[in-house]
Amino acid sequence: MTDAFETGDEAAFRARFRRLARLNHVLARYMTPRSVKAALAYLGRRGTTLRRPYLALAPDEQAALARELAALGIAPTTTGEPE
């Protein structure tokens, strides 16, 4: 998104911003940090443990979040850690 902004590619910037806004909407639906931790788990990343008083998402919420992330083109990595 930053590259598109810096190069003046308004169409690319707007498309990326819309995708980011949709991601924010998805994560906000399940409340942070619960949704962020579930998204990290979906991606196979570390740091997915919630501290009290937060509770993990219910299995149906985790599945819905995974579907919504996949619909945004966000898929688990094969390595399990960021590149």
C-alpha positions as CSV (number, residue, x, y, z in Angstrom):
1,M,0.0,0.0,0.0
2,T,2.8,2.4,0.8
3,D,4.6,1.7,-2.5
4,A,1.3,2.5,-4.4
5,F,1.0,5.7,-2.5
6,E,4.6,6.8,-3.0
7,T,4.5,6.0,-6.7
8,G,1.1,7.8,-7.1
9,D,-0.7,4.7,-8.2
10,E,-4.1,5.7,-6.9
11,A,-6.0,2.7,-8.2
12,A,-3.6,0.3,-6.5
13,F,-3.6,2.3,-3.3
14,R,-7.4,2.4,-3.1
15,A,-7.6,-1.4,-3.8
16,R,-5.1,-2.2,-1.1
17,F,-6.7,0.3,1.3
18,R,-10.1,-1.4,0.8
19,R,-8.6,-4.8,1.5
20,L,-7.0,-3.5,4.7
21,A,-10.3,-2.0,5.7
22,R,-12.1,-5.3,5.1
23,L,-9.4,-7.1,7.2
24,N,-9.9,-4.5,10.0
25,H,-13.7,-5.1,9.9
26,V,-13.2,-8.9,10.2
27,L,-10.8,-8.6,13.1
28,A,-13.0,-6.0,14.9
29,R,-16.1,-8.3,14.6
30,Y,-14.5,-10.8,17.0
31,M,-12.7,-8.1,19.2
32,T,-9.0,-7.8,19.6
33,P,-6.8,-9.3,20.9
34,R,-9.0,-12.4,20.5
35,S,-9.3,-12.1,16.8
36,V,-5.7,-11.2,16.2
37,K,-4.5,-14.3,18.2
38,A,-6.9,-16.5,16.3
39,A,-5.7,-15.0,13.0
40,L,-2.1,-15.7,14.0
41,A,-3.0,-19.3,14.8
42,Y,-4.7,-19.6,11.4
43,L,-1.5,-18.4,9.8
44,G,0.5,-20.9,11.8
45,R,2.4,-18.2,13.6
46,R,3.7,-18.0,17.2
47,G,2.2,-15.7,19.9
48,T,-1.3,-17.1,19.9
49,T,-1.8,-17.5,23.6
50,L,-4.3,-15.2,25.3
51,R,-3.8,-14.0,28.8
52,R,-6.6,-13.7,31.3
53,P,-9.3,-12.4,31.2
54,Y,-9.5,-13.0,27.5
55,L,-11.1,-16.1,26.2
56,A,-10.3,-17.8,22.9
57,L,-12.8,-17.6,20.1
58,A,-15.3,-20.5,20.0
59,P,-14.6,-23.1,17.3
60,D,-17.4,-21.8,15.1
61,E,-16.0,-18.3,15.4
62,Q,-12.5,-19.6,14.5
63,A,-13.9,-21.3,11.5
64,A,-15.8,-18.2,10.4
65,L,-12.7,-16.1,10.8
66,A,-10.6,-18.5,8.8
67,R,-13.1,-18.4,6.0
68,E,-13.2,-14.6,6.0
69,L,-9.4,-14.4,6.0
70,A,-9.2,-16.9,3.1
71,A,-11.8,-14.8,1.2
72,L,-9.4,-11.9,1.6
73,G,-6.6,-14.0,0.0
74,I,-4.9,-14.4,3.4
75,A,-3.7,-18.0,3.7
76,P,-1.5,-19.9,6.1
77,T,2.2,-20.0,5.2
78,T,3.9,-23.2,4.4
79,T,6.9,-22.4,6.7
80,G,4.8,-21.4,9.7
81,E,6.9,-18.2,10.3
82,P,7.1,-14.9,8.6
83,E,9.7,-14.6,5.8
